[in-house]
Amino acid sequence: MGVRYLKGDATSPQAKGVKIVAHVCNDLGGWGKGFVLAVSRRWTEPEAEYRRWYRERTSSGFGLGAVQFVQVEKYVWVANMVAQRGIKRSRKGPPIRYEALGQCLEVLGGRAVELDASVHMPRVGCGLAGGKWELVEPLVKQHLAKRGVEVTVYDD
């Protein structure tokens, strides 16, 4: 099972059956730039749930490497994956945290297998988070494709 690339919008997943739209969030509770704007234009629940999850972070499990699954339609879920430390580049480099992204993708892979779902995403971690796709793609393959999960990556 490999990774399929399509031109299009990941919030409009092109597949039959159960679908999970996955994206990277920061660990500051901020939601307002990048792919999340497309998510919010289509569904209100992922942003509301992410903000609640952040507000309750002392007891909710919110943090780097955590994933929140929000059902938005009968056969569509959104995975809010916390894999970005802050929002600005620092001395340590861009905000993406590859180790946290790997943890998120591992959890995502497990849920996708449970739900018999395909996964749909932009090039996660490579927009505002500043990641490099040549480092992200192997993580996607390892944690999703090698487990038999169908993955579609959307480019606009």
Buried (B, 14 or more C-beta within 10 A) or exposed (E): EEBBEEEBBBBEBBBEEBBBBBBBBBBEBBBEEBBBEBBBEBBEBBBEBBEBBBEEBEEEEBEBBBBBBBBBEEBBBBBBBBBBBBBEEEEEEBBBBBEBBBBBBBBBBBBBEEBEBBBBBBBBBBBBBBBEEEEBBEBBBBBBBEBEBBBBBBEE
